[in-house]
């Protein structure tokens, strides 16, 4: 029996990536600029909206870092951040010497709770520290409550840095994620819905922000014939070769979204009659998730087994799964910082699991996963 590793979320090439890479080598465009970079940025702009400007960068983390700088965040400032997320959402706050203020999730989208957000803002203002930015996340591809978060942000005049690293192709009320923030960040890491091996992008709504991003991402070189620098810059530009992978990936993005969503339906069908297992899906028709990862929550009290038991059962068959993100306010490096909300994210972490969701899973892979789930949950399928 085939026991090849089934990954949680593996890269999925379409074939045409090599054309763009070869073109880069043939024309000797191997530096962090060139026609693939420009073409990839244009592809992303066309996909997202005619109203946005995109700068391709070395990572999504770089996009968040530069986004905070562009929003004026400095040492000693406070930045509100969703707690239930990957650490890359919060780490750039500390790069700048600013203080993260973490917000719990709400139970419908698992993302930043608008009510806890407003409570936090009011309290920070009372303490003399009005936050300089808000970082909500479209977790696992599920759009956050965009309208509710925007209402709170605008009420107190705080800009939004939208973390759309996991949500390329997801929409809220028909509009693409990555276009709702004053600035947004995308990721093309190897495990994302499309990849450039490693890479990201900053999305904005003005040429001014785009040009400033380009300046900062290329070591902040002043306009002079010699190397002159009046600001601190960064080496954050995406290479022309990596961008070539991205151009090939953009050609199959819609297909990948369909395949990821099909995996979500695959699991939903398996668990449709189980009261103690819930598959993470859109709470309303306003939301459309790319289902980058399909996640489940188990009622361990009813089942008598835990998500860790399931993770181990899958691992024994060489199938990767992973606990949901451990909330940032519970992380050793961040536990001393302010936190607002209840225990929604903590409960999700304790009872949730990400299941294999790759767009390149075969029927054989699915059957292997199904057999483990049937045994574990005593399913008669």
C-alpha positions as a Markdown table, in Angstrom:
| # | Residue | x | y | z |
|---|---|---|---|---|
| 1 | Unk | 0.0 | 0.0 | 0.0 |
| 2 | Unk | 1.2 | 3.5 | -0.9 |
| 3 | Unk | 2.5 | 5.3 | 2.2 |
| 4 | Unk | 3.8 | 8.4 | 0.5 |
| 5 | Unk | 3.6 | 11.5 | 2.8 |
| 6 | Unk | 0.4 | 13.4 | 2.4 |
| 7 | Unk | 1.2 | 17.0 | 3.3 |
| 8 | Unk | -1.2 | 19.5 | 4.9 |
| 9 | Unk | -0.7 | 22.0 | 2.1 |
| 10 | Unk | 1.9 | 21.4 | -0.6 |
| 11 | Unk | 2.9 | 23.5 | -3.6 |
| 12 | Unk | 1.0 | 22.7 | -6.8 |
| 13 | Unk | 2.7 | 23.7 | -10.0 |
| 14 | Unk | 0.7 | 24.1 | -13.2 |
| 15 | Unk | 3.6 | 23.6 | -15.7 |
| 16 | Unk | 3.9 | 27.0 | -17.2 |
| 17 | Unk | 6.0 | 28.4 | -14.4 |
| 18 | Unk | 9.1 | 27.0 | -16.1 |
| 19 | Unk | 8.4 | 29.1 | -19.2 |
| 20 | Unk | 8.7 | 32.3 | -17.2 |
| 21 | Unk | 11.7 | 31.1 | -15.3 |
| 22 | Unk | 13.5 | 30.0 | -18.5 |
| 23 | Unk | 12.7 | 33.4 | -20.0 |
| 24 | Unk | 14.3 | 35.1 | -17.0 |
| 25 | Unk | 17.5 | 33.0 | -17.5 |
| 26 | Unk | 17.5 | 33.5 | -21.3 |
| 27 | Unk | 17.3 | 37.3 | -20.9 |
| 28 | Unk | 19.6 | 37.3 | -17.8 |
| 29 | Unk | 16.9 | 39.0 | -15.7 |
| 30 | Unk | 17.9 | 37.3 | -12.4 |
| 31 | Unk | 18.0 | 40.3 | -10.2 |
| 32 | Unk | 15.1 | 41.5 | -7.9 |
| 33 | Unk | 13.5 | 43.4 | -10.8 |
| 34 | Unk | 12.5 | 42.7 | -14.3 |
| 35 | Unk | 9.6 | 41.8 | -16.6 |
| 36 | Unk | 8.3 | 38.9 | -14.5 |
| 37 | Unk | 8.1 | 41.1 | -11.4 |
| 38 | Unk | 6.2 | 43.8 | -13.3 |
| 39 | Unk | 4.0 | 41.1 | -15.0 |
| 40 | Unk | 3.2 | 39.4 | -11.7 |
| 41 | Unk | 2.2 | 42.7 | -10.1 |
| 42 | Unk | 0.0 | 43.5 | -13.0 |
| 43 | Unk | -1.6 | 40.0 | -12.9 |
| 44 | Unk | -2.4 | 40.5 | -9.2 |
| 45 | Unk | -3.8 | 44.0 | -9.8 |
| 46 | Unk | -6.1 | 42.7 | -12.5 |
| 47 | Unk | -7.2 | 39.8 | -10.3 |
| 48 | Unk | -7.9 | 41.9 | -7.2 |
| 49 | Unk | -9.3 | 45.1 | -8.6 |
| 50 | Unk | -8.6 | 47.9 | -11.1 |
| 51 | Unk | -8.4 | 50.2 | -8.1 |
| 52 | Unk | -5.4 | 48.8 | -6.3 |
| 53 | Unk | -1.6 | 49.0 | -6.7 |
| 54 | Unk | 0.6 | 46.0 | -5.9 |
| 55 | Unk | 4.3 | 45.7 | -5.0 |
| 56 | Unk | 5.8 | 42.3 | -5.1 |
| 57 | Unk | 8.0 | 41.6 | -2.0 |
| 58 | Unk | 10.1 | 38.8 | -0.5 |
| 59 | Unk | 7.5 | 37.7 | 2.0 |
| 60 | Unk | 4.1 | 38.6 | 3.5 |
| 61 | Unk | 5.9 | 39.4 | 6.7 |
| 62 | Unk | 7.9 | 42.1 | 4.7 |
| 63 | Unk | 4.6 | 43.5 | 3.5 |
| 64 | Unk | 3.2 | 43.8 | 7.0 |
| 65 | Unk | 6.5 | 45.4 | 8.2 |
| 66 | Unk | 6.5 | 48.0 | 5.4 |
| 67 | Unk | 2.8 | 48.5 | 5.9 |
| 68 | Unk | 3.3 | 49.5 | 9.5 |
| 69 | Unk | 6.1 | 51.9 | 8.6 |
| 70 | Unk | 3.9 | 53.5 | 5.9 |
| 71 | Unk | 1.1 | 53.9 | 8.5 |
| 72 | Unk | 3.5 | 55.8 | 10.7 |
| 73 | Unk | 4.1 | 53.2 | 13.4 |
| 74 | Unk | 7.1 | 53.9 | 15.5 |
| 75 | Unk | 8.8 | 52.7 | 18.7 |
| 76 | Unk | 6.5 | 53.1 | 21.7 |
| 77 | Unk | 3.3 | 53.1 | 19.7 |
| 78 | Unk | 0.6 | 50.5 | 20.1 |
| 79 | Unk | -0.9 | 48.3 | 17.3 |
| 80 | Unk | -4.0 | 46.2 | 17.6 |
| 81 | Unk | -3.6 | 42.7 | 16.2 |
| 82 | Unk | -5.8 | 39.7 | 16.0 |
| 83 | Unk | -4.6 | 37.1 | 18.5 |
| 84 | Unk | -5.8 | 34.0 | 16.6 |
| 85 | Unk | -3.2 | 34.0 | 13.8 |
| 86 | Unk | 0.3 | 33.1 | 12.8 |
| 87 | Unk | 3.1 | 35.0 | 14.5 |
| 88 | Unk | 4.1 | 36.8 | 11.3 |
| 89 | Unk | 1.0 | 39.0 | 11.8 |
| 90 | Unk | 2.4 | 40.3 | 15.1 |
| 91 | Unk | 6.2 | 40.0 | 14.8 |
| 92 | Unk | 6.7 | 43.2 | 12.6 |
| 93 | Unk | 5.0 | 45.2 | 15.4 |
| 94 | Unk | 7.9 | 44.3 | 17.6 |
| 95 | Unk | 10.4 | 44.9 | 14.8 |
| 96 | Unk | 9.5 | 48.5 | 15.1 |
| 97 | Unk | 9.6 | 48.6 | 18.9 |
| 98 | Unk | 5.9 | 49.0 | 19.1 |
| 99 | Unk | 3.5 | 47.2 | 21.5 |
| 100 | Unk | 1.0 | 44.7 | 20.2 |
| 101 | Unk | -2.5 | 44.7 | 21.7 |
| 102 | Unk | -4.3 | 41.4 | 21.1 |
| 103 | Unk | -7.9 | 40.9 | 20.3 |
| 104 | Unk | -10.0 | 37.7 | 20.7 |
| 105 | Unk | -12.0 | 36.1 | 17.8 |
| 106 | Unk | -15.7 | 35.8 | 17.3 |
| 107 | Unk | -17.1 | 32.4 | 16.8 |
| 108 | Unk | -18.6 | 32.8 | 13.3 |
| 109 | Unk | -15.5 | 33.6 | 11.2 |
| 110 | Unk | -12.9 | 32.9 | 13.9 |
| 111 | Unk | -11.5 | 36.3 | 13.2 |
| 112 | Unk | -11.1 | 39.6 | 15.1 |
| 113 | Unk | -14.2 | 40.3 | 17.3 |
| 114 | Unk | -15.5 | 43.8 | 16.4 |
| 115 | Unk | -17.0 | 44.2 | 19.9 |
| 116 | Unk | -13.7 | 43.3 | 21.7 |
| 117 | Unk | -11.9 | 45.6 | 19.2 |
| 118 | Unk | -13.9 | 48.6 | 20.3 |
| 119 | Unk | -13.6 | 47.8 | 24.0 |
| 120 | Unk | -9.8 | 47.6 | 23.5 |
| 121 | Unk | -9.6 | 50.9 | 21.6 |
| 122 | Unk | -11.7 | 52.8 | 24.2 |
| 123 | Unk | -9.5 | 51.4 | 27.0 |
| 124 | Unk | -6.2 | 52.2 | 25.3 |
| 125 | Unk | -7.4 | 55.7 | 24.6 |
| 126 | Unk | -8.3 | 56.1 | 28.3 |
| 127 | Unk | -4.7 | 55.0 | 29.1 |
| 128 | Unk | -3.3 | 57.7 | 26.8 |
| 129 | Unk | -2.3 | 55.3 | 24.0 |
| 130 | Unk | -4.5 | 55.5 | 21.0 |
| 131 | Unk | -3.5 | 52.6 | 18.7 |
| 132 | Unk | -1.8 | 53.5 | 15.4 |
| 133 | Unk | -3.1 | 50.6 | 13.3 |
| 134 | Unk | -5.4 | 47.6 | 13.4 |
| 135 | Unk | -4.3 | 44.2 | 11.9 |
| 136 | Unk | -7.3 | 41.9 | 11.3 |
| 137 | Unk | -6.7 | 38.5 | 9.5 |
| 138 | Unk | -8.7 | 36.5 | 7.0 |
| 139 | Unk | -7.9 | 33.3 | 8.9 |
| 140 | Unk | -7.6 | 30.1 | 6.8 |
| 141 | Unk | -9.1 | 32.0 | 3.9 |
| 142 | Unk | -12.2 | 33.0 | 5.8 |
| 143 | Unk | -13.0 | 36.7 | 5.4 |
| 144 | Unk | -13.2 | 38.6 | 8.7 |
| 145 | Unk | -16.3 | 40.8 | 9.5 |
| 146 | Unk | -15.1 | 43.5 | 7.1 |
| 147 | Unk | -18.0 | 46.0 | 7.6 |
| 148 | Unk | -18.1 | 45.7 | 11.4 |
| 149 | Unk | -14.3 | 46.1 | 11.8 |
| 150 | Unk | -14.2 | 49.0 | 9.3 |
| 151 | Unk | -17.0 | 50.8 | 11.2 |
| 152 | Unk | -15.1 | 50.6 | 14.5 |
| 153 | Unk | -11.8 | 51.6 | 12.8 |
| 154 | Unk | -13.3 | 54.7 | 11.1 |
| 155 | Unk | -15.2 | 55.7 | 14.3 |
| 156 | Unk | -11.9 | 56.2 | 16.0 |
| 157 | Unk | -9.8 | 57.2 | 13.0 |
| 158 | Unk | -7.4 | 54.2 | 13.0 |
| 159 | Unk | -6.2 | 52.7 | 9.7 |
| 160 | Unk | -6.5 | 49.0 | 8.9 |
| 161 | Unk | -3.6 | 46.9 | 7.8 |
| 162 | Unk | -5.4 | 43.9 | 6.3 |
| 163 | Unk | -3.6 | 40.5 | 6.6 |
| 164 | Unk | -4.8 | 38.6 | 3.6 |
| 165 | Unk | -1.9 | 36.2 | 3.5 |
| 166 | Unk | -4.2 | 33.2 | 3.6 |
| 167 | Unk | -7.1 | 34.6 | 1.6 |
| 168 | Unk | -6.1 | 35.2 | -2.0 |
| 169 | Unk | -9.3 | 34.5 | -4.0 |
| 170 | Unk | -11.6 | 34.8 | -1.0 |
| 171 | Unk | -14.3 | 37.5 | -1.2 |
| 172 | Unk | -16.6 | 39.5 | 1.1 |
| 173 | Unk | -19.9 | 40.7 | -0.6 |
| 174 | Unk | -18.3 | 39.9 | -3.9 |
| 175 | Unk | -15.2 | 42.0 | -3.4 |
| 176 | Unk | -11.8 | 40.4 | -3.2 |
| 177 | Unk | -9.9 | 40.1 | 0.1 |
| 178 | Unk | -6.8 | 42.1 | 0.0 |
| 179 | Unk | -8.6 | 45.2 | -1.1 |
| 180 | Unk | -10.4 | 46.2 | 2.2 |
| 181 | Unk | -7.5 | 47.7 | 4.2 |
| 182 | Unk | -5.9 | 51.0 | 3.9 |
| 183 | Unk | -2.9 | 48.7 | 3.2 |
| 184 | Unk | -3.0 | 44.9 | 2.8 |
| 185 | Unk | -0.5 | 42.1 | 2.8 |
| 186 | Unk | -0.5 | 38.9 | 0.7 |
| 187 | Unk | 1.7 | 35.8 | 1.0 |
| 188 | Unk | 3.0 | 33.4 | -1.6 |
| 189 | Unk | 4.9 | 31.1 | 0.8 |
| 190 | Unk | 5.3 | 27.5 | -0.3 |
| 191 | Unk | 2.2 | 26.3 | 1.5 |
| 192 | Unk | -0.2 | 29.0 | 0.2 |
| 193 | Unk | -2.9 | 28.6 | -2.4 |
| 194 | Unk | -0.4 | 29.8 | -5.0 |
| 195 | Unk | 3.3 | 30.2 | -4.4 |
| 196 | Unk | 6.5 | 31.9 | -5.6 |
| 197 | Unk | 8.5 | 29.6 | -3.4 |
| 198 | Unk | 8.8 | 32.4 | -0.9 |
| 199 | Unk | 7.2 | 35.8 | -1.5 |
| 200 | Unk | 4.5 | 38.3 | -0.7 |
| 201 | Unk | 3.0 | 41.6 | -1.8 |
| 202 | Unk | 1.8 | 44.9 | -0.4 |
| 203 | Unk | -1.5 | 46.1 | -1.8 |
| 204 | Unk | -2.5 | 49.8 | -1.6 |
| 205 | Unk | -4.9 | 52.2 | -3.2 |
| 206 | Unk | -2.5 | 54.9 | -4.4 |
| 207 | Unk | 0.6 | 55.4 | -6.5 |
| 208 | Unk | 2.1 | 57.4 | -3.6 |
| 209 | Unk | 2.0 | 54.4 | -1.3 |
| 210 | Unk | 3.2 | 52.1 | -4.0 |
| 211 | Unk | 6.2 | 54.4 | -4.9 |
| 212 | Unk | 7.1 | 54.7 | -1.2 |
| 213 | Unk | 7.0 | 51.0 | -0.8 |
| 214 | Unk | 9.3 | 50.5 | -3.8 |
| 215 | Unk | 11.7 | 53.0 | -2.3 |
| 216 | Unk | 11.8 | 51.3 | 1.2 |
| 217 | Unk | 12.0 | 47.8 | -0.3 |
| 218 | Unk | 15.0 | 48.6 | -2.4 |
| 219 | Unk | 17.3 | 49.9 | 0.5 |
| 220 | Unk | 15.8 | 53.4 | 0.3 |
| 221 | Unk | 18.3 | 54.7 | -2.2 |
| 222 | Unk | 18.0 | 58.5 | -2.8 |
| 223 | Unk | 17.8 | 59.8 | -6.3 |
| 224 | Unk | 21.5 | 60.4 | -6.8 |
| 225 | Unk | 24.3 | 59.1 | -9.1 |
| 226 | Unk | 26.1 | 57.7 | -6.0 |
| 227 | Unk | 24.7 | 55.6 | -3.2 |
| 228 | Unk | 23.0 | 58.0 | -0.8 |
| 229 | Unk | 20.5 | 57.1 | 1.9 |
| 230 | Unk | 18.4 | 59.5 | 4.0 |
| 231 | Unk | 16.1 | 56.8 | 5.4 |
| 232 | Unk | 16.5 | 53.2 | 6.6 |
| 233 | Unk | 15.7 | 50.8 | 3.8 |
| 234 | Unk | 15.2 | 47.1 | 3.4 |
| 235 | Unk | 16.1 | 44.4 | 0.9 |
| 236 | Unk | 12.5 | 43.3 | 0.5 |
| 237 | Unk | 11.9 | 43.1 | -3.3 |
| 238 | Unk | 10.8 | 39.8 | -5.0 |
| 239 | Unk | 13.3 | 38.3 | -7.5 |
| 240 | Unk | 12.4 | 38.1 | -11.2 |
| 241 | Unk | 12.9 | 34.4 | -11.1 |
| 242 | Unk | 10.5 | 33.9 | -8.1 |
| 243 | Unk | 8.0 | 36.3 | -9.8 |
| 244 | Unk | 8.2 | 34.0 | -12.9 |
| 245 | Unk | 6.8 | 31.2 | -10.7 |
| 246 | Unk | 4.1 | 33.6 | -9.6 |
| 247 | Unk | 3.1 | 34.4 | -13.1 |
| 248 | Unk | 2.7 | 30.7 | -13.9 |
| 249 | Unk | 0.7 | 30.2 | -10.7 |
| 250 | Unk | -1.7 | 33.1 | -11.5 |
| 251 | Unk | -2.8 | 31.2 | -14.6 |
| 252 | Unk | -4.1 | 28.4 | -12.4 |
| 253 | Unk | -5.3 | 30.3 | -9.3 |
| 254 | Unk | -9.0 | 29.9 | -10.0 |
| 255 | Unk | -8.5 | 26.2 | -10.5 |
| 256 | Unk | -6.6 | 25.9 | -7.2 |
| 257 | Unk | -9.4 | 27.8 | -5.4 |
| 258 | Unk | -12.0 | 25.3 | -6.9 |
| 259 | Unk | -9.9 | 22.4 | -5.8 |
| 260 | Unk | -9.4 | 23.7 | -2.2 |
| 261 | Unk | -13.1 | 24.3 | -1.9 |
| 262 | Unk | -13.7 | 20.8 | -3.2 |
| 263 | Unk | -11.6 | 19.4 | -0.4 |
| 264 | Unk | -13.8 | 21.4 | 2.1 |
| 265 | Unk | -16.8 | 19.7 | 0.6 |
| 266 | Unk | -15.1 | 16.4 | 0.8 |
| 267 | Unk | -14.7 | 16.7 | 4.6 |
| 268 | Unk | -18.2 | 18.3 | 5.0 |
| 269 | Unk | -19.7 | 15.2 | 3.3 |
| 270 | Unk | -17.8 | 12.9 | 5.6 |
| 271 | Unk | -18.9 | 14.6 | 8.8 |
| 272 | Unk | -22.4 | 15.7 | 7.8 |
| 273 | Unk | -24.1 | 13.4 | 10.2 |
| 274 | Unk | -21.7 | 13.8 | 13.2 |
| 275 | Unk | -23.0 | 16.2 | 15.8 |
| 276 | Unk | -19.6 | 16.3 | 17.6 |
| 277 | Unk | -17.6 | 17.4 | 14.6 |
| 278 | Unk | -18.0 | 20.8 | 12.9 |
| 279 | Unk | -16.3 | 21.7 | 9.6 |
| 280 | Unk | -15.3 | 25.4 | 9.3 |
| 281 | Unk | -17.4 | 27.0 | 6.6 |
| 282 | Unk | -18.9 | 30.4 | 5.7 |
| 283 | Unk | -21.5 | 31.5 | 8.2 |
| 284 | Unk | -23.4 | 33.6 | 5.6 |
| 285 | Unk | -23.5 | 34.0 | 1.8 |
| 286 | Unk | -21.7 | 37.4 | 2.1 |
| 287 | Unk | -18.5 | 35.4 | 2.7 |
| 288 | Unk | -16.7 | 33.3 | 0.1 |
| 289 | Unk | -13.7 | 31.4 | 1.4 |
| 290 | Unk | -10.9 | 30.0 | -0.7 |
| 291 | Unk | -10.7 | 27.3 | 2.0 |
| 292 | Unk | -6.9 | 27.5 | 1.9 |
| 293 | Unk | -7.1 | 25.0 | 4.8 |
| 294 | Unk | -10.1 | 23.0 | 5.9 |
| 295 | Unk | -10.4 | 22.9 | 9.7 |
| 296 | Unk | -12.6 | 21.0 | 12.0 |
| 297 | Unk | -13.6 | 21.5 | 15.7 |
| 298 | Unk | -14.3 | 18.4 | 17.8 |
| 299 | Unk | -16.5 | 18.2 | 20.8 |
| 300 | Unk | -14.1 | 16.0 | 22.8 |
| 301 | Unk | -16.6 | 15.6 | 25.7 |
| 302 | Unk | -19.1 | 13.9 | 23.4 |
| 303 | Unk | -16.6 | 12.0 | 21.3 |
| 304 | Unk | -14.3 | 10.8 | 24.1 |
| 305 | Unk | -11.3 | 11.6 | 21.9 |
| 306 | Unk | -9.4 | 14.7 | 21.2 |
| 307 | Unk | -8.0 | 16.5 | 18.1 |
| 308 | Unk | -4.5 | 15.4 | 19.3 |
| 309 | Unk | -5.7 | 11.8 | 19.2 |
| 310 | Unk | -6.8 | 12.4 | 15.6 |
| 311 | Unk | -3.5 | 14.1 | 14.7 |
| 312 | Unk | -1.6 | 11.1 | 16.0 |
| 313 | Unk | -3.8 | 8.7 | 14.2 |
| 314 | Unk | -3.3 | 10.5 | 10.9 |
| 315 | Unk | 0.5 | 10.8 | 11.5 |
| 316 | Unk | 0.8 | 7.1 | 12.0 |
| 317 | Unk | -0.4 | 6.8 | 8.4 |
| 318 | Unk | 2.1 | 9.4 | 7.2 |
| 319 | Unk | -0.6 | 12.0 | 6.8 |
| 320 | Unk | 0.1 | 15.5 | 8.1 |
| 321 | Unk | -2.4 | 17.5 | 10.0 |
| 322 | Unk | -1.9 | 20.4 | 12.4 |
| 323 | Unk | -3.5 | 22.1 | 15.4 |
| 324 | Unk | -5.1 | 25.5 | 14.8 |
| 325 | Unk | -3.0 | 28.5 | 15.4 |
| 326 | Unk | -2.0 | 29.0 | 19.1 |
| 327 | Unk | -3.3 | 32.5 | 20.0 |
| 328 | Unk | -0.6 | 35.1 | 20.2 |
| 329 | Unk | -1.6 | 36.2 | 23.7 |
| 330 | Unk | -0.8 | 32.6 | 24.9 |
| 331 | Unk | 2.6 | 32.6 | 23.2 |
| 332 | Unk | 5.7 | 32.9 | 25.5 |
| 333 | Unk | 7.0 | 35.9 | 23.5 |
| 334 | Unk | 3.7 | 37.8 | 23.6 |
| 335 | Unk | 2.0 | 36.8 | 26.8 |
| 336 | Unk | 2.9 | 39.9 | 28.6 |
| 337 | Unk | 1.1 | 42.2 | 26.2 |
| 338 | Unk | -2.5 | 43.5 | 26.6 |
| 339 | Unk | -5.3 | 41.2 | 25.5 |
| 340 | Unk | -9.1 | 41.9 | 25.1 |
| 341 | Unk | -11.9 | 39.4 | 24.8 |
| 342 | Unk | -13.0 | 36.1 | 26.1 |
| 343 | Unk | -11.7 | 32.6 | 25.3 |
| 344 | Unk | -13.0 | 31.9 | 21.8 |
| 345 | Unk | -9.6 | 31.6 | 20.2 |
| 346 | Unk | -8.3 | 29.6 | 23.1 |
| 347 | Unk | -11.2 | 27.1 | 22.8 |
| 348 | Unk | -10.6 | 26.8 | 19.0 |
| 349 | Unk | -6.9 | 26.1 | 19.6 |
| 350 | Unk | -7.7 | 23.4 | 22.1 |
| 351 | Unk | -10.4 | 21.7 | 20.0 |
| 352 | Unk | -9.5 | 22.4 | 16.4 |
| 353 | Unk | -7.4 | 20.7 | 13.7 |
| 354 | Unk | -6.3 | 21.6 | 10.2 |
| 355 | Unk | -6.8 | 18.7 | 7.8 |
| 356 | Unk | -4.9 | 18.0 | 4.5 |
| 357 | Unk | -6.2 | 20.5 | 2.0 |
| 358 | Unk | -3.8 | 20.6 | -0.9 |
| 359 | Unk | -5.2 | 21.3 | -4.4 |
| 360 | Unk | -3.1 | 18.4 | -5.7 |
| 361 | Unk | -4.4 | 15.6 | -3.5 |
| 362 | Unk | -5.2 | 12.5 | -5.6 |
| 363 | Unk | -8.2 | 10.1 | -5.2 |
| 364 | Unk | -5.8 | 7.7 | -3.6 |
| 365 | Unk | -4.7 | 10.3 | -1.1 |
| 366 | Unk | -8.4 | 11.1 | -0.3 |
| 367 | Unk | -9.1 | 7.4 | 0.2 |
| 368 | Unk | -6.2 | 7.1 | 2.6 |
| 369 | Unk | -7.5 | 10.1 | 4.6 |
| 370 | Unk | -11.0 | 8.7 | 4.5 |
| 371 | Unk | -9.9 | 5.3 | 5.9 |
| 372 | Unk | -8.3 | 7.0 | 8.9 |
| 373 | Unk | -11.3 | 9.1 | 9.6 |
| 374 | Unk | -13.7 | 6.2 | 9.3 |
| 375 | Unk | -11.7 | 4.2 | 11.8 |
| 376 | Unk | -11.3 | 7.1 | 14.2 |
| 377 | Unk | -14.9 | 8.2 | 14.2 |
| 378 | Unk | -16.4 | 4.7 | 13.7 |
| 379 | Unk | -18.0 | 5.9 | 10.5 |
| 380 | Unk | -20.0 | 3.5 | 8.3 |
| 381 | Unk | -19.4 | 5.1 | 4.9 |
